[in-house]
Amino acid sequence: MRNLNSFKAYDIRGRIPDEIDESLAYDVGRAYAAFVRPHRVAVGYDIRLSSPKLAAALKRGLMDSGSDVLDIGLWGTEGAYFATFAEGLDGGIMVTASHNPPDYNGMKFVREQARPISADTGLQEMRALIGSGRLPAKAAKPGTERQLDIRGKYIEHLLGYVKAASLAKLKVVVDPGNGGAGLIIDALEPHLPFEFVKVNSTPDGTFPHGVPNPMLEENRAATADVVRRAGAHLGIAWDGDYDRCFFFDESGRFIEGYYLVGLLAEVFLRQEPGARIVHDPRLTWNTLDIVQRYGGKAVQCKSGHAFIKQKMREVDAAYGGEMSAHHYFRRFAYCDSGMIPWLLVLGMMSERAEPLSALVGERMRLFPASGEINRRLSTDAQAILARVRAQYEGRARATDLTDGLSMEFEQWRFNLRGSNTEPLVRLNVESRGSDALMREKTAEVLKLVDG
């Protein structure tokens, strides 16, 4: 039997070569072509050492199925999104494993207009085609391949989110973690007044300084230290395929992605009063408060890029944000970008002549949050959620099951959910103005989770 464990909820991701190899990549190309029936498909790949060969096999599968391939080369995930919607293509595929260890790789998929393909919208059908051996025969006329250089058009798009002439000459630490973001910073640099202090900026698929994943606390020190030593105004770090960016204020303090959702919501509501803002259920009070304050309409949606993008299209939201540092933009075909957020934040800092700490400090005081806490499963996730719900059922003001279990009380709330991709439960707790209460309730819920 073929090992197809690499098919996940939102993408394909697994260990090389046990779960993903060139043979599977070839068949994925054929299965994608059979499901989407595209004429033209963009293909890109990240900086991992295994990515070029997997991309080559993927392209062969597409072309053998009659699809034309437009090779965008070395990119981040949003390169495939951008190529698909900006060039009017029928789909795009990115070979990447994002923030996973070096011996992993995978693929992310979109169809026309950069609409995501996930387990609910095609990945399971593609998996079934490969697993059953029912892939169509090769096309009588194979597709062609050509290079597609979208970098200039992409840089122009990014610069459209700021007024370069009004930006302040800020010193900014940028840490791509040897992922691909450094290439985009280099391309943007001539157009911006910022002084970039570059850390781990050279793309290197061996990840000599560890896998780029600033969600892990142990991976943040390198960026924070340089911010302090350089006297920088801001620090920014990315994951490997740079669809997420992470912020450090002028003191090197890491700023939770939750507070960036509120800040970016404010940016768009100032531009477009009454706009809809999509957010996830994990942490909500700060976002709801800001959206209400600026006259917007908050729309809650289940966590995960496929759900957020679908909801944004349904309600035509100007912006959507997840506390996991995924930020989505209507002008970017409702897709997530790790480049647009920091440009907007630096634009706001320039406009107000205030540091990031001033822009988010009051919000952090008003709505202190635990940050996401993960616990490895010792039993079924649903059993844990049921145990916690039973404990609080009689006291909660509101219970919501949009994504896992959210329970709200007068002065605090929490969300507890099973991971879609790992054997974990994830907890987030926030309070109204009391850090001590937030910490007390975090410990209380964790005790129930741990059983």
ZASE-141591 format. One record per residue (C-alpha): residue number from 1; chain; residue in one letter; x, y, z. Coordinates in steps of 0.02 Angstrom, whole numbers. Each point is the difference from the previous one (the first is absolute). Layout:
ZASE-141591
{NUM; "A"; "a"; {X; Y; Z}}
...
***
This chain:
ZASE-141591
{1; "A"; "m"; {0; 0; 0}}
{2; "A"; "r"; {58; 177; -42}}
{3; "A"; "n"; {42; 108; 151}}
{4; "A"; "l"; {-117; 149; -13}}
{5; "A"; "n"; {14; 62; 179}}
{6; "A"; "s"; {69; 165; -66}}
{7; "A"; "f"; {-175; 57; -51}}
{8; "A"; "k"; {-56; 117; 140}}
{9; "A"; "a"; {-147; 116; 33}}
{10; "A"; "y"; {69; 148; -98}}
{11; "A"; "d"; {147; -64; -101}}
{12; "A"; "i"; {119; -144; -32}}
{13; "A"; "r"; {143; -11; 125}}
{14; "A"; "g"; {113; -142; 54}}
{15; "A"; "r"; {173; -70; 26}}
{16; "A"; "i"; {122; -23; -144}}
{17; "A"; "p"; {6; -132; -75}}
{18; "A"; "d"; {-112; -112; 107}}
{19; "A"; "e"; {-159; 100; -25}}
{20; "A"; "i"; {43; 112; -149}}
{21; "A"; "d"; {114; -39; -147}}
{22; "A"; "e"; {13; 44; -184}}
{23; "A"; "s"; {-116; -142; -50}}
{24; "A"; "l"; {-138; 67; 111}}
{25; "A"; "a"; {32; 178; -60}}
{26; "A"; "y"; {-22; -58; -180}}
{27; "A"; "d"; {-165; -85; 44}}
{28; "A"; "v"; {-57; 154; 95}}
{29; "A"; "g"; {24; 100; -159}}
{30; "A"; "r"; {-106; -123; -96}}
{31; "A"; "a"; {-134; -6; 136}}
{32; "A"; "y"; {-7; 191; 10}}
{33; "A"; "a"; {-20; 10; -189}}
{34; "A"; "a"; {-138; -131; 4}}
{35; "A"; "f"; {-95; 91; 139}}
{36; "A"; "v"; {23; 183; -51}}
{37; "A"; "r"; {17; -26; -190}}
{38; "A"; "p"; {111; 153; -16}}
{39; "A"; "h"; {72; 70; -160}}
{40; "A"; "r"; {137; 101; 88}}
{41; "A"; "v"; {74; -30; 172}}
{42; "A"; "a"; {132; 100; 96}}
{43; "A"; "v"; {129; -106; 92}}
{44; "A"; "g"; {122; 68; 129}}
{45; "A"; "y"; {112; -75; 133}}
{46; "A"; "d"; {80; 53; 164}}
{47; "A"; "i"; {182; -4; 54}}
{48; "A"; "r"; {2; -181; 63}}
{49; "A"; "l"; {132; -108; -80}}
{50; "A"; "s"; {-129; -128; -57}}
{51; "A"; "s"; {-117; 130; -77}}
{52; "A"; "p"; {73; 19; -177}}
{53; "A"; "k"; {-7; -186; -37}}
{54; "A"; "l"; {-176; -18; 70}}
{55; "A"; "a"; {-55; 151; -102}}
{56; "A"; "a"; {76; -76; -157}}
{57; "A"; "a"; {-95; -163; 27}}
{58; "A"; "l"; {-160; 95; 36}}
{59; "A"; "k"; {18; 99; -161}}
{60; "A"; "r"; {27; -161; -100}}
{61; "A"; "g"; {-163; -68; 71}}
{62; "A"; "l"; {-93; 159; -49}}
{63; "A"; "m"; {73; 6; -175}}
{64; "A"; "d"; {-29; -185; -31}}
{65; "A"; "s"; {-182; 36; 40}}
{66; "A"; "g"; {-8; 138; -131}}
{67; "A"; "s"; {17; 152; 114}}
{68; "A"; "d"; {120; 142; -39}}
{69; "A"; "v"; {119; 44; 143}}
{70; "A"; "l"; {58; 176; 40}}
{71; "A"; "d"; {153; -21; 111}}
{72; "A"; "i"; {19; 146; 122}}
{73; "A"; "g"; {156; -77; 78}}
{74; "A"; "l"; {60; 31; 178}}
{75; "A"; "w"; {-138; 86; 97}}
{76; "A"; "g"; {-106; 6; 157}}
{77; "A"; "t"; {-175; -70; 1}}
{78; "A"; "e"; {-80; 166; -41}}
{79; "A"; "g"; {96; 1; -164}}
{80; "A"; "a"; {-110; -142; -61}}
{81; "A"; "y"; {-155; 92; 59}}
{82; "A"; "f"; {54; 162; -83}}
{83; "A"; "a"; {48; -81; -165}}
{84; "A"; "t"; {-168; -89; -7}}
{85; "A"; "f"; {-110; 152; 26}}
{86; "A"; "a"; {111; 134; -79}}
{87; "A"; "e"; {27; -99; -161}}
{88; "A"; "g"; {-176; -73; -10}}
{89; "A"; "l"; {62; -180; 11}}
{90; "A"; "d"; {-103; -155; 33}}
{91; "A"; "g"; {99; -49; 155}}
{92; "A"; "g"; {161; 3; 97}}
{93; "A"; "i"; {104; -122; 100}}
{94; "A"; "m"; {138; 41; 124}}
{95; "A"; "v"; {126; -133; 52}}
{96; "A"; "t"; {32; 41; 184}}
{97; "A"; "a"; {-6; -69; 176}}
{98; "A"; "s"; {-6; 173; 79}}
{99; "A"; "h"; {73; -12; 176}}
{100; "A"; "n"; {24; -189; 9}}
{101; "A"; "p"; {173; -81; 28}}
{102; "A"; "p"; {123; -10; -147}}
{103; "A"; "d"; {-43; -182; -40}}
{104; "A"; "y"; {-182; 48; -36}}
{105; "A"; "n"; {-80; 70; -155}}
{106; "A"; "g"; {-173; 21; -72}}
{107; "A"; "m"; {-116; 98; -115}}
{108; "A"; "k"; {-135; 132; 12}}
{109; "A"; "f"; {-133; 17; -134}}
{110; "A"; "v"; {-116; 131; -71}}
{111; "A"; "r"; {-114; 4; -151}}
{112; "A"; "e"; {-64; 149; -102}}
{113; "A"; "q"; {-1; 168; 91}}
{114; "A"; "a"; {118; -78; 128}}
{115; "A"; "r"; {-144; -94; 82}}
{116; "A"; "p"; {73; -128; 123}}
{117; "A"; "i"; {-11; -187; -24}}
{118; "A"; "s"; {-11; -91; 167}}
{119; "A"; "a"; {-63; -169; 58}}
{120; "A"; "d"; {-180; 60; -17}}
{121; "A"; "t"; {24; 74; -173}}
{122; "A"; "g"; {106; -122; -98}}
{123; "A"; "l"; {147; -73; 96}}
{124; "A"; "q"; {-98; -155; 49}}
{125; "A"; "e"; {-53; -27; -180}}
{126; "A"; "m"; {181; 17; -57}}
{127; "A"; "r"; {54; -122; 136}}
{128; "A"; "a"; {-133; -125; -55}}
{129; "A"; "l"; {55; 11; -182}}
{130; "A"; "i"; {179; -40; 47}}
{131; "A"; "g"; {-43; -133; 128}}
{132; "A"; "s"; {-118; -95; -115}}
{133; "A"; "g"; {116; 7; -150}}
{134; "A"; "r"; {-138; 83; -103}}
{135; "A"; "l"; {106; 143; -67}}
{136; "A"; "p"; {-46; 42; -180}}
{137; "A"; "a"; {113; -52; -142}}
{138; "A"; "k"; {129; 123; -63}}
{139; "A"; "a"; {-67; 136; -113}}
{140; "A"; "a"; {20; -24; -188}}
{141; "A"; "k"; {78; 174; -5}}
{142; "A"; "p"; {113; 38; 149}}
{143; "A"; "g"; {4; 172; 77}}
{144; "A"; "t"; {145; 122; -13}}
{145; "A"; "e"; {109; 87; 127}}
{146; "A"; "r"; {63; 178; 4}}
{147; "A"; "q"; {74; 117; 129}}
{148; "A"; "l"; {-111; 135; 75}}
{149; "A"; "d"; {82; 148; 84}}
{150; "A"; "i"; {-129; 84; 112}}
{151; "A"; "r"; {120; 82; 121}}
{152; "A"; "g"; {-14; 176; -71}}
{153; "A"; "k"; {-190; -4; -4}}
{154; "A"; "y"; {-4; -74; 177}}
{155; "A"; "i"; {116; 135; 70}}
{156; "A"; "e"; {-108; 133; -81}}
{157; "A"; "h"; {-154; -78; 82}}
{158; "A"; "l"; {82; 1; 172}}
{159; "A"; "l"; {52; 182; -16}}
{160; "A"; "g"; {-181; 43; -36}}
{161; "A"; "y"; {-42; -26; 184}}
{162; "A"; "v"; {110; 145; 59}}
{163; "A"; "k"; {45; 176; -54}}
{164; "A"; "a"; {188; -17; -12}}
{165; "A"; "a"; {29; 188; -1}}
{166; "A"; "s"; {-84; 20; 171}}
{167; "A"; "l"; {91; -143; 87}}
{168; "A"; "a"; {121; 42; 140}}
{169; "A"; "k"; {183; -52; -6}}
{170; "A"; "l"; {-20; -142; 125}}
{171; "A"; "k"; {130; -130; 46}}
{172; "A"; "v"; {-76; -172; -23}}
{173; "A"; "v"; {74; -169; 47}}
{174; "A"; "v"; {-53; -134; -125}}
{175; "A"; "d"; {27; -185; 37}}
{176; "A"; "p"; {-55; -122; -136}}
{177; "A"; "g"; {81; -144; 96}}
{178; "A"; "n"; {91; -51; -161}}
{179; "A"; "g"; {-169; -23; -83}}
{180; "A"; "g"; {-55; 88; -158}}
{181; "A"; "a"; {-57; 168; 70}}
{182; "A"; "g"; {173; 78; -18}}
{183; "A"; "l"; {-17; 0; -190}}
{184; "A"; "i"; {-156; 109; 11}}
{185; "A"; "i"; {78; 117; 128}}
{186; "A"; "d"; {147; 25; -119}}
{187; "A"; "a"; {-121; 40; -143}}
{188; "A"; "l"; {-101; 123; 106}}
{189; "A"; "e"; {150; 86; 79}}
{190; "A"; "p"; {36; 124; -142}}
{191; "A"; "h"; {-179; 63; 5}}
{192; "A"; "l"; {-12; 33; 188}}
{193; "A"; "p"; {87; 122; 119}}
{194; "A"; "f"; {29; -130; 136}}
{195; "A"; "e"; {170; -54; 63}}
{196; "A"; "f"; {-10; -189; 0}}
{197; "A"; "v"; {108; -95; 124}}
{198; "A"; "k"; {4; -174; -76}}
{199; "A"; "v"; {12; -159; 105}}
{200; "A"; "n"; {10; -176; -75}}
{201; "A"; "s"; {-51; 81; -163}}
{202; "A"; "t"; {82; -117; -126}}
{203; "A"; "p"; {-116; -140; -60}}
{204; "A"; "d"; {74; -167; 57}}
{205; "A"; "g"; {-99; -163; -6}}
{206; "A"; "t"; {114; -80; 130}}
{207; "A"; "f"; {-71; 124; 129}}
{208; "A"; "p"; {168; 30; 86}}
{209; "A"; "h"; {-84; 100; 140}}
{210; "A"; "g"; {-148; -116; 24}}
{211; "A"; "v"; {-166; -15; -89}}
{212; "A"; "p"; {-81; 172; -23}}
{213; "A"; "n"; {-152; -5; 112}}
{214; "A"; "p"; {-18; 152; 113}}
{215; "A"; "m"; {-157; -73; 77}}
{216; "A"; "l"; {121; -100; 109}}
{217; "A"; "e"; {62; 106; 145}}
{218; "A"; "e"; {175; -72; -11}}
{219; "A"; "n"; {16; 67; -178}}
{220; "A"; "r"; {-34; 182; 45}}
{221; "A"; "a"; {158; 47; 96}}
{222; "A"; "a"; {108; 27; -154}}
{223; "A"; "t"; {-116; 133; -69}}
{224; "A"; "a"; {-35; 81; 169}}
{225; "A"; "d"; {185; 13; 44}}
{226; "A"; "v"; {44; 88; -162}}
{227; "A"; "v"; {-146; 123; 21}}
{228; "A"; "r"; {71; 51; 169}}
{229; "A"; "r"; {183; 5; -55}}
{230; "A"; "a"; {-38; 99; -157}}
{231; "A"; "g"; {-118; 122; 85}}
{232; "A"; "a"; {-128; -42; -134}}
{233; "A"; "h"; {-178; 66; -8}}
{234; "A"; "l"; {-72; -170; -43}}
{235; "A"; "g"; {44; -183; -28}}
{236; "A"; "i"; {-83; -116; -126}}
{237; "A"; "a"; {24; -188; -21}}
{238; "A"; "w"; {-78; -123; -122}}
{239; "A"; "d"; {-28; -185; -17}}
{240; "A"; "g"; {82; -94; -143}}
{241; "A"; "d"; {-127; 35; -137}}
{242; "A"; "y"; {-34; 174; 72}}
{243; "A"; "d"; {-189; -8; -1}}
{244; "A"; "r"; {8; 52; 183}}
{245; "A"; "c"; {97; 144; 78}}
{246; "A"; "f"; {34; 33; 184}}
{247; "A"; "f"; {33; 164; 88}}
{248; "A"; "f"; {118; 61; 136}}
{249; "A"; "d"; {-15; 175; 72}}
{250; "A"; "e"; {146; 120; 29}}
{251; "A"; "s"; {44; -87; 165}}
{252; "A"; "g"; {9; -170; -85}}
{253; "A"; "r"; {-164; -56; 78}}
{254; "A"; "f"; {-95; -126; -105}}
{255; "A"; "i"; {-175; 62; -45}}
{256; "A"; "e"; {-132; -136; -9}}
{257; "A"; "g"; {-85; -12; -169}}
{258; "A"; "y"; {-168; 30; 84}}
{259; "A"; "y"; {39; 184; 27}}
{260; "A"; "l"; {56; 21; -181}}
{261; "A"; "v"; {-173; -58; -56}}
{262; "A"; "g"; {-78; 146; 93}}
{263; "A"; "l"; {131; 122; -63}}
{264; "A"; "l"; {-22; -50; -182}}
{265; "A"; "a"; {-189; 0; 19}}
{266; "A"; "e"; {15; 182; 54}}
{267; "A"; "v"; {106; 41; -154}}
{268; "A"; "f"; {-134; -66; -119}}
{269; "A"; "l"; {-147; 72; 95}}
{270; "A"; "r"; {79; 173; -7}}
{271; "A"; "q"; {12; -22; -188}}
{272; "A"; "e"; {-171; -79; -21}}
{273; "A"; "p"; {-125; 38; 141}}
{274; "A"; "g"; {-129; -138; 20}}
{275; "A"; "a"; {111; -134; -78}}
{276; "A"; "r"; {-14; -180; 55}}
{277; "A"; "i"; {145; -76; 98}}
{278; "A"; "v"; {16; -189; 15}}
{279; "A"; "h"; {82; -73; 156}}
{280; "A"; "d"; {24; -172; 78}}
{281; "A"; "p"; {-81; -53; 166}}
{282; "A"; "r"; {158; -33; 101}}
{283; "A"; "l"; {22; 177; 68}}
{284; "A"; "t"; {-134; 128; -42}}
{285; "A"; "w"; {-36; 138; 126}}
{286; "A"; "n"; {135; 121; -57}}
{287; "A"; "t"; {-47; -22; -183}}
{288; "A"; "l"; {-187; 21; 35}}
{289; "A"; "d"; {32; 157; 102}}
{290; "A"; "i"; {105; 81; -137}}
{291; "A"; "v"; {-119; -48; -141}}
{292; "A"; "q"; {-148; 71; 97}}
{293; "A"; "r"; {98; 158; 45}}
{294; "A"; "y"; {38; 37; -183}}
{295; "A"; "g"; {-173; -43; -65}}
{296; "A"; "g"; {40; -165; -85}}
{297; "A"; "k"; {-89; -167; -1}}
{298; "A"; "a"; {91; -146; 81}}
{299; "A"; "v"; {-29; -172; -76}}
{300; "A"; "q"; {59; -154; 96}}
{301; "A"; "c"; {65; -150; -97}}
{302; "A"; "k"; {77; -168; 39}}
{303; "A"; "s"; {191; 2; 6}}
{304; "A"; "g"; {95; -55; -154}}
{305; "A"; "h"; {45; 86; -162}}
{306; "A"; "a"; {-128; -91; -107}}
{307; "A"; "f"; {-144; 49; 117}}
{308; "A"; "i"; {58; 181; 20}}
{309; "A"; "k"; {20; 26; -187}}
{310; "A"; "q"; {-170; -75; -38}}
{311; "A"; "k"; {-85; 108; 133}}
{312; "A"; "m"; {90; 157; -62}}
{313; "A"; "r"; {-64; -31; -175}}
{314; "A"; "e"; {-177; -31; 65}}
{315; "A"; "v"; {-7; 167; 93}}
{316; "A"; "d"; {126; 95; -109}}
{317; "A"; "a"; {107; 42; 152}}
{318; "A"; "a"; {137; 130; -18}}
{319; "A"; "y"; {114; -93; 119}}
{320; "A"; "g"; {7; -162; 98}}
{321; "A"; "g"; {119; -50; 138}}
{322; "A"; "e"; {46; -150; 105}}
{323; "A"; "m"; {98; 11; 161}}
{324; "A"; "s"; {120; -128; -76}}
{325; "A"; "a"; {73; 143; -105}}
{326; "A"; "h"; {-95; -36; -160}}
{327; "A"; "h"; {-69; 162; -73}}
{328; "A"; "y"; {-118; 4; -151}}
{329; "A"; "f"; {-38; 143; -118}}
{330; "A"; "r"; {-141; 30; -124}}
{331; "A"; "r"; {121; 86; -121}}
{332; "A"; "f"; {110; -155; 7}}
{333; "A"; "a"; {-142; -112; -63}}
{334; "A"; "y"; {-52; -30; 182}}
{335; "A"; "c"; {164; -95; 25}}
{336; "A"; "d"; {126; 9; 141}}
{337; "A"; "s"; {164; 94; -17}}
{338; "A"; "g"; {150; 15; 113}}
{339; "A"; "m"; {60; 158; -87}}
{340; "A"; "i"; {-152; 114; 0}}
{341; "A"; "p"; {-23; 5; 191}}
{342; "A"; "w"; {170; 73; 45}}
{343; "A"; "l"; {-13; 132; -136}}
{344; "A"; "l"; {-167; 55; 72}}
{345; "A"; "v"; {68; 2; 178}}
{346; "A"; "l"; {151; 104; -51}}
{347; "A"; "g"; {-118; 116; -93}}
{348; "A"; "m"; {-103; 24; 158}}
{349; "A"; "m"; {157; 28; 106}}
{350; "A"; "s"; {58; 131; -125}}
{351; "A"; "e"; {-169; 87; -9}}
{352; "A"; "r"; {-20; 13; 189}}
{353; "A"; "a"; {183; 19; 45}}
{354; "A"; "e"; {-26; -132; 134}}
{355; "A"; "p"; {93; -162; 36}}
{356; "A"; "l"; {-86; -168; -13}}
{357; "A"; "s"; {-4; -13; 190}}
{358; "A"; "a"; {-112; 155; 5}}
{359; "A"; "l"; {-113; -67; -138}}
{360; "A"; "v"; {-36; -164; 90}}
{361; "A"; "g"; {47; 30; 182}}
{362; "A"; "e"; {-169; 64; 57}}
{363; "A"; "r"; {-88; -143; -91}}
{364; "A"; "m"; {112; -128; 87}}
{365; "A"; "r"; {-43; 80; 169}}
{366; "A"; "l"; {-186; 2; -36}}
{367; "A"; "f"; {-6; -180; -63}}
{368; "A"; "p"; {146; -103; 68}}
{369; "A"; "a"; {14; -169; -86}}
{370; "A"; "s"; {90; -163; 37}}
{371; "A"; "g"; {66; -31; -175}}
{372; "A"; "e"; {-33; -171; -72}}
{373; "A"; "i"; {46; -144; 117}}
{374; "A"; "n"; {15; -174; -73}}
{375; "A"; "r"; {-24; -164; 90}}
{376; "A"; "r"; {39; -168; -82}}
{377; "A"; "l"; {-150; -115; 1}}
{378; "A"; "s"; {-7; -143; 123}}
{379; "A"; "t"; {-180; -37; -45}}
{380; "A"; "d"; {-129; 52; -130}}
{381; "A"; "a"; {-11; 188; -23}}
{382; "A"; "q"; {-190; -4; 7}}
{383; "A"; "a"; {5; -85; 170}}
{384; "A"; "i"; {111; 140; 67}}
{385; "A"; "l"; {-116; 134; -70}}
{386; "A"; "a"; {-151; -89; 76}}
{387; "A"; "r"; {85; -8; 171}}
{388; "A"; "v"; {42; 185; -2}}
{389; "A"; "r"; {-173; 49; -62}}
{390; "A"; "a"; {-85; -100; 138}}
{391; "A"; "q"; {103; 90; 130}}
{392; "A"; "y"; {-53; 175; -57}}
{393; "A"; "e"; {-169; -30; -81}}
{394; "A"; "g"; {-106; 74; 140}}
{395; "A"; "r"; {105; 156; 21}}
{396; "A"; "a"; {36; 55; -179}}
{397; "A"; "r"; {-92; 150; -73}}
{398; "A"; "a"; {22; -72; -175}}
{399; "A"; "t"; {63; -160; -81}}
{400; "A"; "d"; {53; -5; -182}}
{401; "A"; "l"; {50; -152; -102}}
{402; "A"; "t"; {56; 87; -160}}
{403; "A"; "d"; {175; -71; 22}}
{404; "A"; "g"; {27; -115; 147}}
{405; "A"; "l"; {-72; 66; 163}}
{406; "A"; "s"; {-13; 185; 42}}
{407; "A"; "m"; {-74; 50; 168}}
{408; "A"; "e"; {-26; 178; 57}}
{409; "A"; "f"; {-20; 69; 176}}
{410; "A"; "e"; {-19; 176; 69}}
{411; "A"; "q"; {186; 39; 11}}
{412; "A"; "w"; {87; -140; -97}}
{413; "A"; "r"; {-22; -123; -141}}
{414; "A"; "f"; {91; -147; -79}}
{415; "A"; "n"; {8; -103; -159}}
{416; "A"; "l"; {56; -181; 1}}
{417; "A"; "r"; {15; -95; -163}}
{418; "A"; "g"; {82; -153; -75}}
{419; "A"; "s"; {134; 33; -130}}
{420; "A"; "n"; {-45; -36; -181}}
{421; "A"; "t"; {177; -54; -40}}
{422; "A"; "e"; {80; -72; 159}}
{423; "A"; "p"; {-51; -109; 151}}
{424; "A"; "l"; {-21; 153; 111}}
{425; "A"; "v"; {-130; 102; 89}}
{426; "A"; "r"; {26; 189; -3}}
{427; "A"; "l"; {-56; 119; 137}}
{428; "A"; "n"; {-20; 190; -6}}
{429; "A"; "v"; {-61; 103; 148}}
{430; "A"; "e"; {-33; 187; 14}}
{431; "A"; "s"; {-73; 116; 131}}
{432; "A"; "r"; {-65; 177; 17}}
{433; "A"; "g"; {141; 103; 70}}
{434; "A"; "s"; {71; -124; 125}}
{435; "A"; "d"; {161; -91; -38}}
{436; "A"; "a"; {-12; -90; 167}}
{437; "A"; "l"; {-175; -67; -38}}
{438; "A"; "m"; {56; -56; -173}}
{439; "A"; "r"; {146; -97; 75}}
{440; "A"; "e"; {-108; -74; 137}}
{441; "A"; "k"; {-132; -62; -122}}
{442; "A"; "t"; {131; -64; -122}}
{443; "A"; "a"; {72; -110; 138}}
{444; "A"; "e"; {-176; -54; 50}}
{445; "A"; "v"; {-50; -56; -175}}
{446; "A"; "l"; {169; -84; -31}}
{447; "A"; "k"; {-25; -104; 157}}
{448; "A"; "l"; {-163; -64; -73}}
{449; "A"; "v"; {81; -32; -169}}
{450; "A"; "d"; {141; -98; 80}}
{451; "A"; "g"; {-127; -104; 96}}
***
